[in-house]
């Protein structure tokens, strides 16, 4: 029973962090923390967040995750299309 409760709390936390990583109103210090997460999905969401400053994006360029790299490419494509 306790293990299931811990797993549920973990899912709630991940969901909350994922929403923060996607939210353009998330403070920069929170985006910095989320960009250092062990979770590829969170780091990818930070990469796609249009409010993420360049210094965080530059750090994410060194990320070894193919998913994060694909999110950075997608962001670049979206920014190129908007121009």
DANOR-V664225 format. One record per residue. N is the residue number from 1. RES is the residue in one small letter. PHI is phi as a letter, one per 40 degrees, with the letter a starting at -180 (NA if undefined). PSI is psi in whole degrees, 0 to 359 (* if undefined). Layout:
n:res:phi:psi
N:RES:PHI:PSI
N:RES:PHI:PSI
This chain:
n:res:phi:psi
1:x:NA:317
2:x:c:321
3:x:c:317
4:x:c:321
5:x:c:320
6:x:c:318
7:x:c:320
8:x:c:316
9:x:c:321
10:x:c:319
11:x:c:321
12:x:c:315
13:x:c:315
14:x:c:318
15:x:c:316
16:x:c:315
17:x:c:323
18:x:c:318
19:x:c:318
20:x:c:317
21:x:c:331
22:x:c:342
23:x:c:121
24:x:c:346
25:x:c:359
26:x:c:132
27:x:c:150
28:x:d:320
29:x:c:327
30:x:c:320
31:x:c:323
32:x:c:312
33:x:c:315
34:x:c:329
35:x:c:346
36:x:b:7
37:x:c:154
38:x:c:353
39:x:c:118
40:x:d:321
41:x:c:320
42:x:c:315
43:x:c:322
44:x:c:320
45:x:c:321
46:x:c:318
47:x:c:324
48:x:c:344
49:x:c:119
50:x:c:346
51:x:c:356
52:x:c:124
53:x:c:159
54:x:d:324
55:x:c:329
56:x:c:318
57:x:c:321
58:x:c:322
59:x:c:320
60:x:c:339
61:x:c:336
62:x:c:0
63:x:c:138
64:x:c:353
65:x:c:128
66:x:c:327
67:x:c:314
68:x:c:318
69:x:d:319
70:x:c:325
71:x:c:320
72:x:c:320
73:x:c:318
74:x:c:318
75:x:c:315
76:x:c:317
77:x:c:315
78:x:c:318
79:x:c:325
80:x:c:321
81:x:c:327
82:x:c:333
83:x:c:*
